[in-house]
């Protein structure tokens, strides 16, 4: 594998001791080997001119449904339950494996070009998602989402498929794919079914990914049905006996936040989707103070409606300030951590999310010569409060270029756009115009 030198750049390391380094960074065998003000010794196969660029770790999206990019704009301005039952689920019932494949590729193009190098995905027909991941060069934590509102034989088939997928693809694509098991949510999976999924996760030694306490209505209905709020109920049935990533986690009490911290549950905070679906404001500051590992997610493009993680970073910081009345609640550096190293930790990836020797070379370059990045007051502040995914010019994953000059290296963007347009028309009956 080529040895690459990034020369004359500004590097945002995500190391609190030296968050910004001016100088050089070298990459070999898919990992960072040097970063510092002096030029490292030795020969290089490629030299990347870092002038006018800011380099930072690739962004990590901890919760998405990538194939739902095919339904972007199809069900806007609706409450979550109605949105799912009247728009999403009927359209998704018509998805073929090819639809999932092309919808995922559309999402991957958007993510790569806006600086996301790793994403977590929960969906159906996940073999096609994994194929898209393998072809594109992106990194992903994948799970076959399981809805248990079906006859016992269908439940068994879904769980068998989830286990097969998790076993088959874990560690695939040169290690870029990791897998999880994913009961969709407590309101779509009976407790005994979740218990069976957790048992399978123990057997496979894999984490579990689940939607949890996303809306007030969901929490209230769960309490009426079972006599317990979702977090306490999931704790009692053993969900948290496995490493667990809880998506949304909006409606939590103090006790529930303590429980998540106690059990080491990770949270995927999805501020953009939560706003659009009026799900509410997650208690980000309280989760962080309790010691909960929190990453950021976009959710699907049908409920966001973009996959720009820079936007999620900015929203996370701004909402935390507004909801607490404290302008210092989440600072710029902490917000950027949520979208990089903390997101990686939320997916149990300990060698992703920083620019440091030994870390995987998942790197993005931002065009620093933009008017919204002047004057040069604070690079981290600019990245959080002024940047967008459109500022990303180049992306490397495992040291391999996957975006150069704002174009994907390994994917046919024109064909992906055309396939997405045609498949949306078939799935929804929409005509062009």
Secondary structure, 3 states (H helix, E strand, C coil): CCCEEEEEEEEECCCCCCCEEEEEEEEECCEEEEEECCCCCCCCCEEEECCCEEEEECEEEEEECHHHHHHCCCCCCCCHHHHHHHHHHHHHCCCCHHHHHHHHHHHHHHHHHCCEEEEEEEECCHHHHHHHHHHHCCEEEEEEEECCCCCHHHHHHHHHHHHHHHHHHCCCCCCCEEEEEEECECCCCCHHHHHHHHHHHHHHCCCEEEEECCCHHHHHHHHHHHCCCHHHHHHHCCHHHCCEEEEECCCCCHHHHHHHHHHCCEEEECHHHHHHCCCCCCCHHHHHHCCCCEEECCCCHHHCCCCCHHHHHHHHHHHHHHHHCCCCCCCHHHHHHHCCHHHHHHCCCCCCCCCCCCCECCEEEEECCCHHHCCCCCHHHHHHHCCCHHHEEEEEECCEEEEECCEECCCCHHHHHHHHHHHHHHHHCCCCC
